[in-house]
Structure formats: C-alpha cells, structure tokens
Amino acid sequence: MSRLTRLADGPYAPPAAARELTAVSADGARIHVEAHGPEEAPAVVLAHGWTCSTAFWAAQIRSLSATHRIITYDQRGHGRSAAPADPEGYSTRALADDLEAVLAATLAPREKAVLVGHSMGGMTLMAAGGRETFREHAAAVLLCSTGSSSLVAESMVVPLRAGRVRTRITRSVLGSRAPLGPVTPLSRRILKYGTMGPGSAPDKVDVCARIVHACPTAVRHGWSHVLATLELDVEVGALRVPTAVVAGLADRLTPVVHARRIAAALPRCVGLTELAGVGHMTPIEAPDAVTAHIAELVATYVQVKEGA
C-alpha cells in the first residue's frame, strides 16, 4: 500500500469519499474503491496509472461529483489496495480482473458508465476491453496518456537518440529498485522533467511528486516489468465502444506516437486530442480539458436512470 502524505486543501487535494468499499478480484486481491456524488447520477469509473492512487483524480472528482457518480479505485499495490503476494499478481490480466471486480461491485446489472484510464489505467481498459463484464458496463472510454506496446523503446525519458543504448538505459531507470525517498526540490525537478510539461505549475509538480513518491518501491518495480513487456496491440482492436484519446505533446514517458497509433487502431475512435505543452500527467496538468472530455462522453453516451 502507498503512504501518501496528506495534501493541503485545494483543487488537487483528495476529497473525502461519500462511500468506501472493497472489491474482491479473481485471485482474492482486495481492491480499495471510493464513490463520490449522487447514487442516481450517471456513472464514471476512473482508473489511475503506475505509481499513482485515487488522489490523482482529485480535480476531476471535485469538478464532476455534484452531477455525476464518480467511482475510483486504487490499482493493486497502490494507495489502499494491498500489493500482490507473488509475481503472478503483476500482469495486465490481473489489472483487467480488478477492473471487472470494481464494475461488478459498484454498478447495477447492465448499468452503463464512462470508463477513464490514465497511463497504466488506460492499459487496464485495453486489457479488459474484450471481456463480458466490461462490455456490459462500458458506454464509452477515455484513454489518457497511454500506450499499448513498445513503451521502453519509444520512451523519451532518457535524453539520447533512439536505439538499443537508450532502450537499455530507460529499462534500467524505469525498473530501478532504488527508493525514491522524500520529496525534495531535486526530486521535483527530476519528476517534472520525466513526466510533466516544461510549463507545469509548481503546485501541480508537488502534487504529482507526493503521489508518486508514496508508491512502495517493490510495487513500482513489480509493475515496471509489466510495462516493459507490454503487448496490448491486439486488445486495442477488441475495444469496440466509442473511445476518445487524449495525449500531451510534451509527454516523454508515453510520447504522442502511442496515442496516434491507438486512435488509428480503435474500431470506434471518437476523437484524438493532442495538448500542446502538456506532459504525461494529463489529468493534473490539464484538468479542465480532461474533465470536459469526460462530461462530453457522459452526455453523449450515458442515459440517466429513470426517476433521477
């Protein structure tokens, strides 16, 4: 589990959940789930990325929860969800299992929702896209700053020309077992360079640093191997619901080439948005743009329950 230093009040501080529950995944993993907003409102499910937690979605929760039912959860090993007990618990299959458990625990039979995934959360949606539970509940999907394969080879975190040397160094950097330690001015600069746009405001950099540094070292390392060997190109073709894609043009971790490739392969792509000056942390760096995409997908594809 992560140990997040509590953030100060403000738009990027995690709001208190209206309800908390535990979803039990196929292998018995217990997944921490939070729900915000009116029970009768249209539903949105948020899946965060590698080294993050439910706190990552604070801006979207604060903007949407008055009129939407926002469901978010901690990926296994992150936030308040326990880490896998063995290496087999680190896989895209496990991520898809966890998502199915969350959907079953929070949505009524055949209830539709907009599903949103950032980075590894987007990979979770791609991995689950062909499954029955996913198809039962997914009205539309938003993929933010994610990729389906070749993550290490195409990452630009290491400032070298593409090739075997850069790939080898990138793999060792992203898969490092070294603890990140406390948040310091230097660690903020490093995180900003690797994951955020050059113009990112200091408060947004600080929020991202606190969230990422809270992720346990063993969990960060365990998921790094999954990302380094990721192969979800076939699964993209099984994602048959209306799907929008958002990417930052300054993203070094999953450069915009990934978003363009996914958009071209999707059976029902309903838009590719490329955000100038924005890096990998789109929901925090460009909260209004991401929130607007979510609201538009809900308005277009989710019907409000009768009597609401």
C-alpha positions as CSV (number, residue, x, y, z in Angstrom):
1,M,0.0,0.0,0.0
2,S,1.0,3.6,-0.6
3,R,1.6,6.0,2.2
4,L,0.5,9.4,0.7
5,T,1.4,12.5,2.6
6,R,-1.8,14.3,3.1
7,L,-2.1,17.2,0.7
8,A,-3.3,20.7,1.7
9,D,-6.8,21.8,0.9
10,G,-7.3,22.9,-2.7
11,P,-8.3,21.6,-6.1
12,Y,-5.7,18.9,-6.1
13,A,-6.3,17.6,-2.6
14,P,-8.1,14.3,-2.5
15,P,-11.7,14.9,-1.5
16,A,-13.4,12.7,1.1
17,A,-15.4,9.9,-0.4
18,A,-19.1,9.6,0.1
19,R,-18.7,5.9,0.3
20,E,-15.8,3.4,0.5
21,L,-15.9,-0.3,-0.2
22,T,-13.7,-3.2,-1.1
23,A,-13.9,-5.2,-4.3
24,V,-12.5,-8.7,-4.3
25,S,-10.7,-9.7,-7.5
26,A,-10.5,-13.1,-9.2
27,D,-7.3,-14.1,-7.2
28,G,-8.7,-12.8,-3.9
29,A,-6.9,-9.4,-4.1
30,R,-8.8,-6.8,-2.1
31,I,-9.2,-3.5,-4.1
32,H,-10.0,-0.3,-2.3
33,V,-12.8,1.6,-4.0
34,E,-14.2,5.1,-3.4
35,A,-17.5,6.6,-4.6
36,H,-18.4,10.2,-4.9
37,G,-21.6,12.0,-5.8
38,P,-25.3,11.1,-6.0
39,E,-26.2,7.4,-6.3
40,E,-28.7,8.1,-9.1
41,A,-26.4,10.2,-11.2
42,P,-24.7,8.9,-14.4
43,A,-21.6,6.9,-13.5
44,V,-17.9,7.5,-14.3
45,V,-15.2,5.0,-13.4
46,L,-11.6,6.3,-13.1
47,A,-8.5,4.0,-13.3
48,H,-5.2,5.7,-12.3
49,G,-1.7,4.9,-13.6
50,W,1.6,3.4,-12.5
51,T,2.8,4.8,-9.1
52,C,-0.4,6.8,-8.6
53,S,-3.6,6.4,-6.5
54,T,-7.2,7.7,-6.2
55,A,-5.7,11.0,-5.2
56,F,-4.6,11.5,-8.8
57,W,-8.2,12.2,-9.8
58,A,-8.9,14.9,-7.2
59,A,-9.6,17.7,-9.8
60,Q,-12.0,15.5,-11.8
61,I,-13.8,14.3,-8.7
62,R,-14.2,17.9,-7.4
63,S,-15.5,19.2,-10.8
64,L,-17.9,16.3,-11.6
65,S,-19.2,14.8,-8.4
66,A,-22.1,17.3,-7.9
67,T,-23.7,15.9,-11.1
68,H,-22.0,12.5,-11.6
69,R,-21.4,9.4,-9.6
70,I,-17.6,9.1,-9.6
71,I,-16.1,5.7,-8.9
72,T,-12.4,5.5,-8.5
73,Y,-10.1,2.8,-7.1
74,D,-6.5,2.0,-6.1
75,Q,-4.8,-0.3,-8.5
76,R,-3.3,-3.3,-6.6
77,G,-0.3,-2.3,-4.6
78,H,-1.2,1.4,-4.9
79,G,-3.0,3.6,-2.4
80,R,-5.0,1.5,0.0
81,S,-5.0,-1.7,-2.1
82,A,-2.6,-4.4,-0.9
83,A,0.4,-5.4,-3.1
84,P,0.3,-8.8,-4.9
85,A,1.6,-11.6,-2.7
86,D,3.7,-13.1,-5.6
87,P,5.0,-12.1,-9.0
88,E,2.0,-13.6,-10.8
89,G,-0.1,-10.9,-9.3
90,Y,1.6,-8.4,-11.6
91,S,0.1,-8.7,-15.0
92,T,-2.4,-7.0,-17.4
93,R,-4.7,-10.0,-16.8
94,A,-4.7,-9.1,-13.1
95,L,-5.4,-5.4,-13.9
96,A,-8.4,-6.5,-16.0
97,D,-9.6,-8.8,-13.3
98,D,-9.5,-6.0,-10.8
99,L,-11.5,-3.7,-13.0
100,E,-14.1,-6.3,-13.6
101,A,-14.4,-6.7,-9.8
102,V,-14.8,-3.0,-9.3
103,L,-17.5,-2.8,-12.0
104,A,-19.4,-5.7,-10.5
105,A,-19.2,-4.2,-7.0
106,T,-20.3,-0.7,-7.9
107,L,-22.7,-0.8,-10.9
108,A,-26.1,-2.4,-11.2
109,P,-26.5,-5.2,-13.8
110,R,-26.3,-3.7,-17.3
111,E,-25.8,-0.2,-15.9
112,K,-23.6,1.8,-18.2
113,A,-20.7,4.1,-17.3
114,V,-17.9,6.1,-18.9
115,L,-14.6,4.4,-18.1
116,V,-11.5,6.6,-18.0
117,G,-7.9,5.3,-17.8
118,H,-4.7,7.2,-17.4
119,S,-1.4,5.5,-18.4
120,M,-1.5,2.1,-16.7
121,G,-5.2,2.7,-16.1
122,G,-5.6,3.0,-19.9
123,M,-3.8,-0.2,-20.3
124,T,-6.2,-1.7,-17.8
125,L,-9.2,-0.7,-20.0
126,M,-7.5,-2.1,-23.1
127,A,-6.7,-5.4,-21.4
128,A,-10.3,-5.7,-20.3
129,G,-12.0,-4.4,-23.5
130,G,-12.9,-7.8,-24.8
131,R,-14.4,-9.2,-21.6
132,E,-18.1,-9.7,-20.9
133,T,-18.3,-7.6,-17.8
134,F,-16.5,-4.7,-19.5
135,R,-18.9,-4.8,-22.4
136,E,-21.9,-5.0,-20.1
137,H,-21.0,-1.8,-18.4
138,A,-18.9,0.4,-20.7
139,A,-20.8,3.1,-22.6
140,A,-17.7,4.9,-23.7
141,V,-14.0,5.1,-22.9
142,L,-11.4,7.9,-22.5
143,L,-7.8,6.9,-22.8
144,C,-5.3,9.5,-21.4
145,S,-1.6,9.4,-21.9
146,T,-1.2,5.7,-22.5
147,G,0.3,3.1,-24.9
148,S,-0.3,-0.5,-26.0
149,S,3.3,-1.7,-26.7
150,S,6.9,-0.6,-27.2
151,L,6.8,1.6,-24.1
152,V,10.5,1.4,-23.2
153,A,11.8,1.6,-26.8
154,E,9.8,4.7,-27.6
155,S,10.1,6.5,-24.2
156,M,12.0,9.8,-24.3
157,V,12.7,10.0,-20.6
158,V,16.4,9.4,-21.3
159,P,17.7,12.2,-23.5
160,L,19.5,10.1,-26.1
161,R,18.9,9.2,-29.7
162,A,16.5,6.2,-30.1
163,G,18.3,2.9,-30.2
164,R,19.5,-0.1,-28.2
165,V,21.5,2.1,-25.8
166,R,18.6,4.4,-24.9
167,T,16.3,1.4,-24.6
168,R,18.7,-0.4,-22.2
169,I,19.2,2.7,-20.0
170,T,15.5,3.5,-20.0
171,R,14.6,0.0,-18.9
172,S,17.1,0.2,-16.0
173,V,15.8,3.7,-15.0
174,L,12.1,2.8,-15.0
175,G,12.7,-0.6,-13.4
176,S,15.0,0.7,-10.7
177,R,14.7,-0.8,-7.2
178,A,16.1,2.3,-5.6
179,P,13.7,4.0,-3.2
180,L,12.6,7.5,-4.3
181,G,12.9,8.8,-0.8
182,P,11.4,12.1,0.5
183,V,10.1,14.8,-1.9
184,T,12.8,17.4,-2.3
185,P,13.4,20.3,-4.8
186,L,15.7,18.0,-6.7
187,S,13.2,15.1,-6.9
188,R,10.5,17.5,-8.0
189,R,12.8,18.7,-10.9
190,I,13.5,15.1,-11.9
191,L,9.9,14.1,-11.9
192,K,8.9,17.2,-13.8
193,Y,11.5,16.5,-16.5
194,G,10.4,12.9,-16.9
195,T,6.6,13.1,-16.6
196,M,5.3,16.7,-17.0
197,G,5.4,19.6,-19.4
198,P,8.0,22.3,-19.1
199,G,5.5,24.9,-18.1
200,S,3.8,22.8,-15.3
201,A,3.0,24.9,-12.3
202,P,4.9,24.2,-9.1
203,D,1.8,23.2,-7.2
204,K,1.0,20.6,-9.8
205,V,4.5,19.2,-9.8
206,D,4.4,19.0,-6.0
207,V,1.1,17.1,-6.1
208,C,2.4,14.6,-8.6
209,A,5.7,14.1,-6.7
210,R,3.9,13.4,-3.4
211,I,1.6,10.9,-5.1
212,V,4.4,9.1,-7.0
213,H,6.8,9.0,-4.0
214,A,4.1,7.4,-1.9
215,C,4.2,4.3,-4.1
216,P,6.2,1.5,-2.4
217,T,9.5,0.7,-4.1
218,A,8.6,-3.0,-4.6
219,V,5.3,-2.2,-6.2
220,R,6.9,0.3,-8.5
221,H,9.4,-2.2,-9.6
222,G,6.9,-5.0,-9.9
223,W,4.7,-3.1,-12.4
224,S,7.7,-1.7,-14.3
225,H,8.4,-5.2,-15.6
226,V,4.8,-5.5,-16.9
227,L,5.1,-2.1,-18.6
228,A,8.5,-3.0,-20.2
229,T,7.0,-6.2,-21.7
230,L,3.6,-4.7,-22.6
231,E,1.8,-6.2,-25.6
232,L,-1.8,-5.0,-26.0
233,D,-2.0,-4.1,-29.7
234,V,-4.5,-6.9,-30.4
235,E,-6.6,-5.9,-27.4
236,V,-7.0,-2.3,-28.8
237,G,-9.0,-3.9,-31.7
238,A,-11.3,-5.5,-29.2
239,L,-12.2,-2.2,-27.6
240,R,-15.4,-1.7,-29.6
241,V,-17.2,1.0,-27.6
242,P,-16.8,4.7,-28.5
243,T,-13.4,5.7,-27.4
244,A,-11.7,9.1,-27.2
245,V,-7.9,9.6,-26.8
246,V,-6.1,12.4,-25.1
247,A,-2.3,12.9,-25.1
248,G,0.2,15.6,-24.2
249,L,2.6,16.7,-26.9
250,A,5.4,17.1,-24.3
251,D,4.9,13.6,-22.9
252,R,8.3,11.9,-22.6
253,L,7.0,8.7,-20.9
254,T,4.4,7.7,-23.5
255,P,5.1,10.1,-26.4
256,V,2.2,11.1,-28.7
257,V,3.1,8.4,-31.2
258,H,1.4,5.9,-28.9
259,A,-1.9,7.9,-28.9
260,R,-1.9,8.3,-32.6
261,R,-1.3,4.5,-33.1
262,I,-4.1,3.6,-30.7
263,A,-6.5,6.1,-32.3
264,A,-5.8,4.6,-35.7
265,A,-6.4,1.0,-34.5
266,L,-9.6,1.7,-32.5
267,P,-12.8,0.3,-34.1
268,R,-14.8,3.3,-32.8
269,C,-12.4,6.2,-32.2
270,V,-14.4,9.4,-31.5
271,G,-11.5,11.8,-31.3
272,L,-7.8,12.3,-30.7
273,T,-6.9,15.4,-28.7
274,E,-3.2,16.5,-28.5
275,L,-2.5,19.0,-25.8
276,A,0.4,21.4,-26.5
277,G,2.9,21.9,-23.7
278,V,1.4,19.1,-21.6
279,G,3.3,16.1,-20.5
280,H,2.3,12.6,-19.2
281,M,0.2,13.7,-16.2
282,T,-2.7,15.0,-18.2
283,P,-5.5,14.8,-15.5
284,I,-3.4,17.0,-13.2
285,E,-1.6,19.1,-15.8
286,A,-4.7,19.8,-17.9
287,P,-7.6,19.1,-15.6
288,D,-10.2,21.2,-17.4
289,A,-9.6,19.5,-20.7
290,V,-9.7,16.0,-19.3
291,T,-12.9,16.8,-17.3
292,A,-14.6,18.3,-20.3
293,H,-13.9,15.2,-22.3
294,I,-15.4,13.0,-19.5
295,A,-18.5,15.2,-19.3
296,E,-19.0,15.2,-23.0
297,L,-18.8,11.4,-23.2
298,V,-21.3,11.1,-20.4
299,A,-23.7,13.5,-22.0
300,T,-23.4,11.7,-25.4
301,Y,-23.4,8.0,-24.3
302,V,-24.8,7.5,-20.8
303,Q,-28.5,7.6,-20.1
304,V,-29.6,8.9,-16.7
305,K,-31.6,6.4,-14.7
306,E,-35.4,6.8,-14.7
307,G,-36.7,8.9,-11.9
308,A,-33.3,10.7,-11.4
